[in-house]
Amino acid sequence: MITTAPLRVRVAATVICIRRARRATAPLTKEEATGGERAWEGAGGDGPSRINLVFGRSDSASFEAGWETLLGQGECQNWVRSSPDKLEAMRYPGEWKFAGGAVEPGETPEEAAKRELEEEFQVKLPEDSAQCKFHLLSIKQTRPIRNVSNIMYNFVAAAEENAWLESLDAARINAALAARRERHRAEVKDGSFWQLSQALRERVSPEIREVQWLDMRSAILHTFTSMNDSCVPVNAFQEEEFARLGIRRRDPMFLTMATLLEVESFPSVQSLALYSGGICPESELKRIQWLTDGMSPEDVRRAWERNISPTDQGRKGMFRTAEERLALRRSREHEDTRAPGASRL
């Protein structure tokens, strides 16, 4: 159904947790990513953009910065909006994503990112802020999904700077998430869940199924295939849930893909910290915002047509092609070697 309601724009924040990769990975080929499809006919008409971002003029992409990222696979059913007679799906159902969510009144984006990391990924952060280092990576605005566009403040936390992340126990977190699902399943079965207020439903409903450290190749592949013409599930869980809920297409993970690629442009935590320190949040927000709250569907359509290719001049600097990203990483590697007391964190 085509919406006629005004667009809603929300402010949200995410945290990208990274660590050094445990093993090298093979290059990602364009053939594997597209599944042999004509990529320029992908969902949303953004095939050329994602080809430029990931592959550029090459037929393969290598991820040489050596990062892994902590991602959580989202649940598919939205239990807060569902009823016994009607099942509702989450936004980005079953996708691997960063911890993040809406900035609440009175919160800063960084405070929201930390809260969401604790709530969604079951991570206990130190009370001492000096032991919890977050770097602002970027501010970007999502394309509208179900008539909502998010202005995303993206932060990075690196294991080399954060002992709590270096020692993170993914198995323990996944056990806690499984226990939460079992408690919720029992409440649904005995009917008590449906008697809860919306606030209590939000508190007990599962949001994240599991967390994993994914190498950059796997993470990019999952986001890229979300926009292919054919629906390629990320795993059996998403496939089974799509069948149960009648979901035919994956939601596009373009911005997550672009953010992961931006992380790939940093060879070290040192280069990331230097870059982050030079960001003026107010100026960056003004530069990147292309949709505003209350826009009509026709206004949104016109704005999208003007910005259909994020690598075009109209949004220059918001996203980088594969060649630009490689050149930038090499430049940062050179700067790392020249810095006093340089070390590749």
C-alpha positions in Angstrom: 0.0 0.0 0.0 1.4 3.4 -1.0 1.5 5.8 2.0 -0.1 9.3 1.9 1.1 10.2 5.4 3.8 12.8 6.0 7.4 11.5 6.5 8.7 11.0 10.0 12.3 11.8 10.7 13.9 10.5 13.9 17.3 10.9 15.4 19.0 7.7 16.2 22.5 6.4 17.2 24.5 3.2 16.6 27.8 1.8 17.8 30.1 -0.2 15.6 32.2 -2.4 17.8 35.4 -3.5 16.1 38.4 -5.7 16.8 41.4 -7.0 14.8 40.4 -9.9 12.5 41.4 -13.4 13.6 42.1 -14.6 10.1 42.5 -13.3 6.6 39.6 -13.6 4.1 39.4 -14.2 0.4 38.3 -11.3 -1.9 34.6 -10.9 -2.5 33.7 -11.2 -6.1 31.0 -9.2 -7.9 29.6 -12.5 -9.2 29.1 -13.8 -5.7 27.6 -10.6 -4.4 25.1 -10.1 -7.2 24.3 -13.8 -7.6 24.8 -13.3 -11.3 22.0 -10.8 -11.5 22.3 -7.6 -13.5 23.1 -5.6 -10.4 22.0 -2.3 -11.8 18.4 -3.7 -11.8 18.5 -4.3 -8.0 15.9 -3.1 -5.5 15.6 0.6 -5.3 17.4 1.2 -8.5 20.7 1.7 -6.7 22.7 -1.0 -8.3 25.4 1.3 -9.8 25.9 3.0 -6.4 26.5 -0.2 -4.5 28.8 -1.5 -7.2 30.8 1.7 -7.1 31.0 1.6 -3.3 32.1 -2.0 -3.0 33.8 -2.9 -6.2 34.5 0.3 -8.2 35.9 -0.6 -11.5 37.1 -4.0 -10.3 35.4 -7.4 -10.4 36.4 -8.1 -6.8 36.9 -6.4 -3.5 39.5 -7.1 -0.8 39.2 -6.0 2.8 42.7 -5.4 3.9 42.3 -3.1 6.9 41.8 -6.2 9.0 38.7 -5.4 11.1 35.9 -7.6 12.4 32.7 -6.1 13.7 30.2 -7.2 16.4 26.8 -7.5 14.8 23.4 -8.8 16.1 20.9 -10.6 14.1 17.5 -9.0 14.6 14.4 -10.9 15.4 11.8 -11.0 12.6 8.5 -10.6 14.4 7.6 -7.4 16.0 5.9 -8.6 19.2 5.0 -5.2 20.4 2.9 -4.5 17.4 1.6 -8.0 16.9 -1.6 -9.5 18.3 -2.8 -13.1 18.6 -4.7 -12.7 15.3 -2.2 -10.5 13.4 1.6 -10.9 13.1 3.7 -7.8 12.4 7.3 -7.8 11.1 10.2 -5.8 12.4 12.0 -3.2 10.3 15.1 -4.9 8.9 13.8 -8.4 10.0 16.5 -11.0 10.5 19.3 -8.7 9.3 22.8 -8.4 10.9 23.0 -5.0 12.3 24.7 -2.7 14.8 23.4 -2.0 18.2 21.4 1.2 18.0 18.0 2.9 18.3 16.2 6.2 18.8 17.7 9.0 20.9 15.4 9.6 23.8 14.5 13.0 25.1 17.3 14.4 27.2 19.9 12.0 25.8 22.9 12.8 23.7 23.5 10.6 20.6 26.5 9.0 22.4 24.5 8.3 25.5 21.8 6.7 23.4 24.4 4.5 21.6 25.8 3.3 24.9 22.3 2.6 26.3 21.3 0.6 23.1 24.5 -1.4 23.3 23.6 -2.5 26.8 20.0 -3.1 26.1 20.2 -4.9 22.8 23.5 -6.7 23.0 23.4 -7.4 26.8 26.8 -5.7 27.2 27.7 -4.2 30.6 29.6 -1.0 30.1 32.0 0.5 32.8 30.5 3.3 34.9 33.8 5.2 34.4 33.4 7.0 31.1 37.2 7.0 30.8 37.1 3.3 30.3 34.5 3.5 27.6 35.9 5.3 24.5 33.5 6.0 21.6 34.6 7.8 18.4 32.0 9.6 16.2 32.5 8.1 12.8 29.7 9.8 10.7 26.2 11.2 10.6 24.0 9.9 7.8 20.4 9.8 6.9 18.6 6.6 5.9 16.3 6.3 3.0 12.6 6.0 4.1 11.5 2.5 5.2 7.8 2.3 6.1 7.6 6.1 6.0 10.4 6.6 8.6 13.8 8.1 7.9 16.5 8.1 10.6 19.3 10.6 11.1 22.0 8.2 12.3 24.9 9.2 14.5 27.4 6.4 14.1 30.0 5.8 16.8 32.9 3.3 16.8 34.2 1.4 19.9 37.5 -0.5 19.3 38.6 -3.4 21.4 42.2 -2.1 21.6 40.9 0.9 23.6 38.1 -0.8 25.6 38.9 -3.7 27.9 35.2 -4.6 28.2 35.1 -5.2 24.5 38.3 -7.1 24.3 37.0 -9.5 26.9 33.5 -9.7 25.6 32.0 -13.2 25.9 29.6 -13.7 22.9 28.6 -17.1 24.1 27.4 -15.7 27.4 25.5 -13.0 25.7 23.8 -15.5 23.3 22.9 -17.7 26.3 21.2 -14.7 27.9 19.3 -13.9 24.7 18.2 -17.5 24.4 16.9 -17.4 28.0 15.0 -14.2 27.3 13.3 -15.9 24.3 12.3 -18.9 26.4 10.7 -16.6 29.0 8.9 -14.7 26.3 7.7 -17.9 24.6 6.2 -19.1 27.9 4.3 -15.8 28.4 3.0 -16.0 24.8 1.9 -19.6 25.3 0.0 -19.0 28.5 -1.5 -15.7 27.1 -0.1 -13.4 29.8 2.1 -11.5 27.3 -1.0 -10.2 25.4 -2.3 -8.6 28.7 0.8 -6.5 29.2 0.9 -2.8 28.4 3.0 -1.6 25.4 5.8 -0.4 27.7 6.0 -3.9 29.4 5.8 -5.6 26.0 8.8 -3.6 24.9 10.7 -4.6 28.0 10.2 -8.3 27.6 10.0 -8.9 23.8 13.1 -10.3 22.1 14.8 -7.9 19.7 18.2 -9.6 19.0 18.5 -13.3 18.3 22.3 -13.6 18.6 25.5 -11.7 18.4 28.6 -12.6 16.4 31.9 -11.2 15.4 31.8 -11.1 11.6 34.7 -10.4 9.3 34.3 -7.5 7.0 33.8 -9.7 3.9 30.9 -11.5 5.4 29.3 -8.4 6.8 29.5 -6.6 3.5 28.1 -9.6 1.6 25.1 -9.8 3.8 24.3 -6.1 3.4 24.9 -6.1 -0.3 22.6 -9.1 -1.0 19.7 -7.4 0.9 19.3 -5.2 -2.2 19.4 -7.9 -4.9 16.3 -8.7 -6.9 16.1 -12.2 -5.6 15.6 -12.7 -1.9 18.7 -14.4 -0.6 18.4 -15.1 3.2 21.4 -14.5 5.4 20.8 -17.9 7.1 18.2 -20.6 7.9 16.6 -18.5 10.7 15.8 -15.6 8.4 14.5 -18.0 5.7 12.2 -19.8 8.1 10.9 -16.6 9.7 10.2 -15.0 6.3 8.1 -18.0 5.3 6.2 -18.0 8.6 5.5 -14.2 8.4 4.9 -14.0 4.7 7.8 -11.6 4.1 8.9 -11.6 0.4 11.8 -9.1 0.4 14.6 -8.1 2.7 14.8 -4.5 3.8 17.7 -2.7 2.1 20.8 -2.4 4.2 22.5 0.2 2.1 23.5 2.6 4.9 24.9 -0.3 7.1 26.9 -1.4 4.1 28.2 2.2 3.5 29.1 2.5 7.2 31.0 -0.8 7.2 33.0 0.4 4.2 33.8 3.6 5.9 35.3 1.7 8.8 37.3 -0.2 6.2 39.0 3.0 5.2 40.8 3.3 8.6 44.0 1.2 9.0 44.2 1.9 12.7 42.4 3.2 15.8 44.9 6.1 15.8 43.7 7.2 12.3 40.1 6.8 13.4 40.5 8.9 16.5 42.3 11.7 14.5 39.5 11.8 12.0 36.7 11.7 14.6 38.3 14.6 16.5 37.9 16.8 13.4 34.2 16.3 13.0 31.9 19.2 13.8 28.5 17.4 14.5 26.4 20.5 13.7 28.1 21.2 10.4 28.0 17.6 9.4 24.3 17.3 10.1 23.6 20.3 7.9 25.7 18.8 5.1 24.1 15.4 5.0 20.4 15.9 5.7 18.3 15.5 2.6 14.9 14.7 4.1 13.0 16.6 6.7 10.1 15.8 9.1 6.7 16.3 7.6 7.6 16.0 3.9 4.8 14.7 1.7 5.3 11.5 -0.3 5.7 13.6 -3.4 8.4 15.7 -1.7 10.2 12.5 -0.7 10.0 11.2 -4.2 11.6 14.3 -5.7 14.3 14.3 -3.1 15.1 10.7 -3.8 15.3 11.3 -7.5 17.7 14.2 -6.9 19.9 11.9 -4.8 19.3 8.5 -6.5 23.1 7.8 -6.7 24.9 8.5 -3.4 28.2 8.6 -5.4 27.0 11.5 -7.6 28.1 15.0 -7.2 24.9 16.0 -5.4 26.0 14.0 -2.3 29.7 14.1 -2.9 31.7 13.2 0.2 28.8 11.3 1.9 29.9 8.0 0.4 33.1 7.0 -1.3 33.8 4.7 -4.3 36.1 1.7 -3.9 39.0 3.5 -5.5 38.5 6.6 -3.3 38.4 4.4 -0.2 41.6 2.6 -1.1 43.4 5.8 -1.7 42.2 7.2 1.6 43.3 4.2 3.5 46.8 4.3 2.0 47.0 8.0 2.8 46.1 7.2 6.4 48.6 4.4 6.6 51.3 6.8 5.5 50.2 9.4 8.1 50.3 6.6 10.8 53.9 5.9 10.0 54.8 9.6 10.3 53.1 10.2 13.6 55.3 10.5 16.7 55.5 7.2 18.5 53.4 5.6 15.7 52.0 2.2 16.3 49.3 0.3 14.4 46.7 -0.3 17.1 
